[in-house]
């Protein structure tokens, strides 16, 4: 007998059993239907099988336990042709946990199979976690939408009041709340028909009054949504709301024919697990059950701003729930700094092989990334941005607007600006900007939208910048860092402030300012006053521009093209009102410049249509 072989395999088996038992210790519910007899389940049978007090769909013949090839027993749910809602479609019940208690955070996982002829139609509901008492309730379910797109479908005990709130939240890492041009986010995930799909959700309820709740979702083990600032689960006075059951509910929803299936349909469910720790792949497709490692930065955990000549050291925490950490690597702008194979995971400290490995970076923006690899090769990473400032860059710059300002930015309810003025030198070329839209809720510390529309679709007609930035808009010294925007010269870090109703981004590491406004006058850094009486219209214009309220000190009016070439010159001769013929100009954007004896030069933008 090969005793070494037996010993090694016995060790492997014992480790596997230990890992399995450890995982089960964290389960508060588990059901795979394999112990149930096949067949139709009426209300009494399903009550006994699931220990529930009610169940819609049972007596109507919509619930079965069926044998599924290579899977064993599964829950088989019917959706009759043309029927919607819980009374006529699918199954609807609430299942108590195996372990008594209320929980502030839980994971739930299950597998679902949609046959190849399944019709998703406009949408239907899927199971999730819930809270239920005789007076209060909250449900955190899923929905499928057209083509199998996945959404969270949430019902809170107290409906949120912030602008932009949706009951349906896309499974998207870009912007789960927004659907630009009515289309789903390009990274929104969807169920695949003809195969088993594993869903895993994590809900961590917020502290009442704070935005520290978490809403995550994985499809087939891949992270698909990650909201870490949820403040909606529990409002002030709702400290007693917890998670205490499974909302085992699936049916075609909606009230019109777009939701109604055109034929009898069915879907299959299996392996429901609720746990206090991450569940991962439960082997539904024979896949790898290895969980990726956990990793985080010890402060700094958020973006930080330092002056040139700073001193910095970095520490990282890394942990693997079902194995061990093999190594942790630190990168700056994708350049490897050093790999650590044992704790402490630290760089830049006094006993480091190179104590200055993180220091002496010139003014600029740097992405720090830590990557942890476990003993089976799975990886996880975390990032933060370091902004290094040269204090002399904006010295004497009248367009720095006294930034950084002491207070956070006030709320901006879907504010839009059609003009941007690049003040100073070496700023980005934003001539292509058609509109920028900002939806910022200072009360709840949420940035719902920060997006640009362009004139010609370069790099796109709708550029979602929210998914490409980090910010501290709600804090003292509000700032923003943009990465990978696709817009030349825009990436970088900015101080943020307001001037009247206008929105201002002052480059932290460059000598320019972006001034967003709906005012046609180009802002002057040397003269912050704006004329009270001067107006010009129409704009856009096709044949002529009418000007009124011209200051008597203005002695010349000139028109420039986008290349700063003078196209036309007019002498107003003390006239307060004049009309300028622009029929000969090509279509495009131009600037009107008023020269004054007061040594003021003011520019205004016009569009020739």
Secondary structure, DSSP 8 states (H G I E B T S, - for coil): --HHHHHHHHHHHHHHHHHHHHHHHTEEEEE-STTS-SEE--HHHHHHHHT-S--BTTTTT-EEEEEETTTEEEEEEEE-TT--STTTSSEEEEEE-SS-S-BSEEEEEEEEEE-TT---TT-EEEEEEEEE-SS-EEEEEEEE-GGGBEEEEEE-SS---STT--SEEES-SS-TT--GGG---TT--B--TTSEEEEEEEEE---TTSS-EEEEEEETTEEEEEEEEE--S--TT-TT--B-EEEEEEEE--SSTTTS-SS-EEEEEEEEEEESS-----STTS-------EEEEES--S-EEEETT----EEEEEE-TTS-EEEEEEEETTEEEEEE-SS-EEESSTTSTTTTTT----SEEEEEEEEEEETTS-EEEEEEEEEEE-TTTTTT-GGGTT-S-SS----EEEEEESEEEEEESS----TTEEEEEEEEETTTTEEEEEEEEESS-SS-SEEE-GGGEEE-TTSSS-EEEE-S-SSTTT-EEEEEEEETTEEEEEESSSSEEEEEES-SEE--SS-----SS-EEE-SSBSSEEEEE---TTEEEEEEE-TT--EEEEE--TT-SEEEEE-TTS-SEEEEEEEEETTS-EEEEEEEE-
